[in-house]
Amino acid sequence: MKAIQIDEFVKDFSELRPKDVQCQCKSNQLGVQITHAAVTHVDMLYAQGLHQNNRRHVKPPFILGNEFAGTTTSSPPNSSFPPGTRVFGSALGSYATHICVSETAVKPVPSQWTNAEACAVGASGAISYGGLMDVGNLQRGQWVLILGATGGLGVMAIQIAKAVGARVIAAVADGEAGEKGRMVRRIGADVVVDFQGKEWEGRVREATDGGEGVHLVYDSIGAVESGIRCCRYRGRIVIVGFAARGGEMEMVKMNRVLLKGISVVGYRFGEDGRRDPEKTKQAWKGFMGLVEAGKIRPVIYSGEYKGLESLPRALEDLKERKAWGRSVLRISEEAGQTDKSRL
């Protein structure tokens, strides 16, 4: 098969090229022909050796990529996913034409979605649901600020928050009049704030009842200091990632946490799944319930990335913050294309 294999960490994404790699599934694994793979910030860090996992289990050689959709080509006897089943899932090694995974790593593609759409959502829907509802305890009528609102996690968080009756402030890079600002408006944001503008945290507070600030901050970019400024007293911050920090962690002044009575909680979806699988199951159940109710719309970036050869360009566009929603790499064709999801 063809794959983007990391034999040593790269300094420039142009160094990433597909090569021939052996793929032999075990008897208890699913074989999947990948049609689409998501382009994420984790992949950027993995390729450069800048992620904390690169110091542990993600060491060269490994195949890059974490989220995919495709069609099963082989499966164990009595599998829930016989050959020909459309699936999407999360597993290291998705920048390839084929992958071998356990059944627990995939879910069936909802009938109303194409493979590309399922790939664009990936695990981000369940992560955002768990972060907002379980960890963040978001309630109807509360104000929530989404940091990283235009990313894969952010666009899911906006839609989930609106579906449960919360009021959403989306922080974006180009303001309400820009392309990203218009996009988050279309998927439900009540207020759009340009986080590159001066005193933007003050504008977040002004938008809330009495100017007190938001009840909850959902942070996927690593901006806890700003989140604290935007919170009301006894506000809550849920950290799900550090996408905007390039591997460098933020130093937070803890006196501000004390003065506002802020609760700051980290949410590691994968670790939760390992320690308490039932919580992860409930997050998926809650999110898929919103999908079935028609409350969730996949958001695919308009850029076209066809073939493994286009991965360097896709990662560079993500690094330069050109992309919004989820960039999707088309590895092979599928019936029914993705235009309806391109906002």
C-alpha positions in Angstrom: 0.0 0.0 0.0 1.0 3.7 -0.2 1.4 5.7 3.0 3.0 8.7 4.5 5.5 7.1 6.8 7.6 9.1 9.3 11.1 7.6 9.4 12.4 10.7 11.1 10.7 13.9 12.2 10.5 16.6 9.5 11.2 20.3 9.6 9.3 21.1 6.4 6.1 19.5 5.4 7.4 19.3 1.8 9.6 16.4 3.0 6.4 14.2 3.4 6.0 11.9 0.4 4.0 8.7 0.0 6.0 5.5 -0.2 5.3 1.7 -0.4 4.6 0.2 3.0 3.6 -3.4 3.9 0.1 -3.8 5.4 -1.0 -7.2 6.8 -4.1 -7.2 9.1 -4.3 -9.6 12.1 -7.2 -12.1 12.3 -9.0 -10.0 14.9 -8.7 -6.7 12.9 -10.7 -4.9 10.3 -9.1 -4.1 7.0 -10.2 -0.8 5.7 -9.6 0.9 2.3 -9.3 4.5 3.2 -11.3 7.0 1.0 -10.7 10.1 3.1 -8.4 11.3 5.9 -8.8 14.4 8.1 -6.0 17.0 8.4 -5.5 18.0 12.0 -3.2 20.0 14.2 -2.1 16.8 16.0 -0.8 15.5 12.6 1.2 18.7 12.2 2.8 18.2 15.6 3.4 14.5 15.1 5.2 15.0 11.9 7.6 17.5 13.5 8.0 15.6 16.8 6.4 18.4 18.8 3.6 16.5 20.4 3.9 15.1 24.0 3.1 11.6 22.5 6.2 11.8 20.4 8.2 11.2 23.6 6.3 8.1 24.3 4.4 5.8 21.9 4.4 7.8 18.6 8.1 7.4 17.6 9.5 6.8 14.2 8.9 4.8 12.2 5.1 5.3 12.1 2.5 6.2 9.6 1.1 9.7 10.0 -2.6 10.6 10.3 -5.3 10.0 13.0 -8.8 10.2 11.5 -10.2 8.5 8.5 -13.3 7.2 6.6 -13.4 4.3 4.2 -14.9 0.9 3.4 -14.1 -2.4 5.1 -12.3 -4.9 2.9 -11.9 -7.7 5.5 -13.2 -8.5 9.0 -13.2 -11.2 11.6 -16.1 -13.8 11.6 -19.3 -12.5 13.0 -18.0 -8.9 12.8 -20.4 -6.0 13.0 -18.6 -4.6 10.0 -18.6 -7.1 7.2 -16.7 -6.3 4.0 -18.2 -3.4 2.1 -19.4 -1.5 5.2 -18.7 2.2 5.2 -16.9 3.2 8.5 -15.2 6.2 10.0 -12.8 6.2 12.9 -9.7 7.3 14.8 -6.4 5.4 14.7 -2.8 6.3 14.0 -1.9 5.6 10.4 -4.7 7.2 8.4 -2.5 8.9 5.7 -2.5 5.6 3.7 -4.5 3.8 1.2 -5.3 1.0 3.7 -5.4 0.6 7.5 -5.8 -2.3 10.0 -7.8 -1.4 13.1 -9.8 -3.0 15.9 -13.6 -2.9 15.7 -13.7 -0.5 18.6 -11.8 2.1 16.6 -14.6 2.6 14.0 -18.3 3.4 13.8 -20.6 3.0 10.8 -21.0 6.1 8.6 -24.5 7.5 9.2 -26.7 7.0 6.1 -27.2 10.7 5.6 -23.4 11.4 5.4 -20.8 10.8 2.7 -17.5 9.3 3.8 -16.0 12.7 3.5 -18.6 14.2 5.8 -18.1 11.5 8.4 -14.3 12.0 8.2 -14.7 15.7 8.7 -16.6 15.1 11.9 -14.5 12.2 13.1 -14.2 12.1 16.9 -14.5 15.9 17.2 -18.3 15.6 17.7 -18.0 13.2 20.7 -15.1 15.1 22.1 -17.0 18.4 22.0 -20.1 16.8 23.4 -18.2 15.3 26.3 -16.3 18.5 26.9 -19.3 20.7 26.9 -21.9 18.5 28.5 -20.2 16.1 30.8 -17.1 18.0 31.9 -18.4 21.5 31.3 -22.0 20.9 32.6 -23.4 23.4 30.0 -27.0 24.3 30.7 -29.8 25.7 28.5 -29.6 29.5 28.5 -26.0 29.8 29.6 -23.3 31.7 27.7 -20.4 29.7 26.2 -17.3 31.0 24.5 -15.8 28.8 21.9 -12.0 29.4 21.5 -10.9 27.8 18.2 -14.4 28.2 16.9 -13.5 27.7 13.3 -11.5 24.5 13.7 -12.8 20.9 13.6 -13.6 20.8 17.3 -15.0 24.3 17.4 -17.6 23.9 14.6 -18.9 20.9 16.4 -18.9 22.7 19.7 -20.9 25.6 18.3 -23.6 23.3 16.9 -23.8 21.1 20.1 -24.1 24.2 22.3 -26.9 25.6 20.1 -28.7 22.3 20.0 -28.9 22.1 23.8 -30.2 25.7 24.1 -27.0 27.6 25.1 -26.0 31.0 23.7 -22.7 30.9 21.8 -19.9 33.4 21.4 -17.4 32.4 18.7 -13.9 33.8 18.7 -12.5 33.9 15.2 -9.5 35.4 13.5 -11.2 37.6 10.9 -14.3 39.0 12.7 -17.9 38.8 11.8 -17.5 40.2 8.3 -14.7 37.8 7.3 -15.1 34.3 5.7 -14.6 32.5 8.9 -17.0 34.8 10.8 -19.7 34.3 8.2 -19.2 30.5 8.4 -19.7 30.3 12.2 -22.7 32.5 12.0 -24.3 30.1 9.5 -23.8 27.2 11.8 -25.4 28.9 14.8 -23.1 31.4 16.6 -25.0 34.1 18.3 -22.1 36.5 18.6 -18.8 36.6 16.7 -15.7 38.3 18.1 -12.4 39.0 16.4 -9.8 37.7 18.8 -7.1 39.5 17.0 -8.7 42.8 17.8 -7.9 45.0 20.8 -9.6 44.3 24.1 -11.6 41.5 22.5 -12.1 39.8 25.9 -14.1 42.9 27.0 -16.4 42.6 24.0 -17.1 39.0 25.0 -18.1 40.1 28.5 -20.2 43.0 27.0 -22.2 40.5 25.0 -23.4 38.6 28.0 -26.1 39.4 30.5 -25.1 42.4 32.6 -21.6 42.2 31.2 -20.7 39.5 33.8 -19.0 37.2 31.3 -19.6 33.7 30.1 -20.5 30.7 32.2 -18.3 28.3 30.2 -15.2 28.6 28.0 -14.4 25.7 25.6 -10.7 26.0 24.7 -9.1 24.0 22.0 -6.3 26.4 21.2 -4.5 27.1 24.5 -5.7 30.6 25.6 -6.6 30.0 29.3 -5.5 33.5 30.4 -8.0 35.0 27.9 -10.6 32.5 28.9 -10.3 33.6 32.5 -10.8 37.3 31.5 -14.0 36.3 29.6 -15.5 34.3 32.5 -18.0 35.5 35.1 -17.4 34.7 38.8 -17.6 30.9 39.3 -17.1 30.4 35.5 -15.7 27.2 34.1 -13.0 26.5 31.5 -12.6 23.2 29.7 -9.3 22.7 28.0 -9.3 20.1 25.2 -6.2 21.1 23.3 -3.4 23.6 22.5 -3.8 23.9 18.7 -2.5 27.4 18.5 0.6 27.0 20.5 2.9 25.0 18.3 3.9 22.7 21.1 4.7 25.5 23.5 2.5 25.5 26.7 0.9 28.6 28.2 1.9 29.8 31.7 -1.2 30.9 33.6 -1.3 33.4 36.5 -3.1 31.3 39.1 -4.2 34.3 41.3 -6.7 35.1 38.6 -8.2 31.6 39.0 -8.6 32.3 42.7 -10.0 35.9 42.4 -12.8 34.8 40.0 -13.4 31.4 41.6 -12.8 29.8 38.2 -12.8 26.0 37.6 -10.3 24.9 35.0 -10.6 21.3 33.9 -8.6 19.4 31.3 -10.4 16.9 29.1 -8.5 14.1 27.4 -11.0 12.1 25.4 -8.7 9.2 24.7 -7.6 8.8 28.3 -11.2 9.0 29.5 -11.9 6.2 27.1 -9.2 4.1 28.5 -10.0 4.8 32.2 -13.8 5.0 32.0 -15.2 3.6 28.7 -18.7 4.2 29.8 -18.2 7.9 29.8 -16.9 7.9 26.3 -19.8 5.7 25.2 -22.2 8.2 26.7 -20.5 11.1 24.9 -20.9 9.2 21.6 -24.5 8.4 22.3 -25.3 12.0 23.2 -23.6 13.3 20.1 -25.1 10.7 17.7 -28.5 11.5 19.1 -28.0 15.1 17.9 -26.9 13.8 14.5 -30.0 11.6 14.1 -32.1 14.6 15.1 -30.6 16.6 12.2 -28.9 19.1 14.6 -25.3 18.5 13.3 -23.9 19.6 9.9 -20.4 18.4 8.9 -18.2 21.4 7.9 -15.6 20.7 5.2 -13.0 23.3 4.2 -13.4 24.4 0.6 -9.8 23.6 -0.3 -9.3 20.6 -2.6 -6.7 18.0 -1.5 -6.6 15.0 -3.7 -4.2 12.1 -3.1 -1.5 11.6 -0.5 0.8 13.8 -2.5 -1.3 16.8 -1.6 -0.8 16.3 2.2 2.1 18.8 2.5 0.0 21.6 1.0 -3.0 20.7 3.2 -0.8 20.8 6.4 0.8 24.1 5.3 -2.6 25.7 4.7 -3.6 24.5 8.2 -0.4 25.9 9.7 -1.1 29.3 7.9 -4.7 29.3 9.3 -6.2 29.4 5.9 -8.5 26.4 6.6 -11.7 26.3 8.6 -13.9 23.4 9.7 -12.0 20.3 8.8 -9.7 19.9 5.8 -10.2 16.5 4.2 -7.7 14.6 2.1 -9.4 12.6 -0.6 -7.4 9.4 -1.0 -9.7 7.5 -3.3 -13.1 8.2 -4.8 -16.5 7.4 -3.4 -20.0 7.5 -4.7 -21.7 10.7 -3.7 -19.4 13.7 -3.3 -19.1 16.4 -0.7 -20.3 19.7 -2.2 -23.3 20.0 0.1 -21.0 20.3 3.1 -18.7 22.9 1.7 -19.7 26.1 3.5 
